[in-house]
Amino acid sequence: MPVKLNARNVIGFSILILAGALVALVARNFTGSLPGETTTLEALPGNVDLALKEISYTETSGGIRRWTLVADSAAHSIGEGTTRIENIRMTFYDVDGLGDLTLTANEGNLNSVSREVSVGGDVVVKSPKGYVLYTDWLHYRESDRMVRTDAPVRLVSDSMEITGTGMSLNVGDHSVVLLNDVKAHIASFRKAAG
């Protein structure tokens, strides 16, 4: 006996097919634990409220970018108001035609309220004119746009190398002041003496 398909039968049949497809899709993508299995979640340290991977933070003033900080990871503590960051890359933007300064470091802390950044571990600052500054740690304060350290510093270019202890760098005009035990080796003087 032939079966007549009416609208009610077609709709019912379509609903069954869609329901079966949905069940198959959910079953295929479900990754729950089986009975007897345990799932381990990585817990955040007690002083960390939020942990992120690959962050980018840009400080602006009057709609103009002042600096950008990019890090591979960040752990923020609301109570302390600081963010612990790792594998840091900072760019200090220039508005006067001098070019942008770049900074890299292994780790540090960002305080977004005071707009201060402290970094340490293989700290390197590069100027667009080819000067490279090496030190163990630096502290940047947005209120005066100054980078400071009391650690040993080495400033290198193609024609010179200057070492000292303690330094301040104005990121606005790129001026550098080495504070103590300053020694300079200038290539043109060495050539003339030889």
Buried (B, 14 or more C-beta within 10 A) or exposed (E): EEEEEEEEEEEEEEEEEEEEEEEEEEEEEEEEEEEEEEEEEEEEEEEBEEBEEEBEBEBEEEEEBBBBBBBEBBBBBEEEEBBBBBBBBBBBBBEEEBBBBBBBBEBBBBBBEEBBBBBBBEBEBBBEEEBEBBBBBBBBBBEEBBBBBEBBBEBBBEEBEBBBBBBBBEBBEBEBEBBEEBEEEEEEEEEEEE
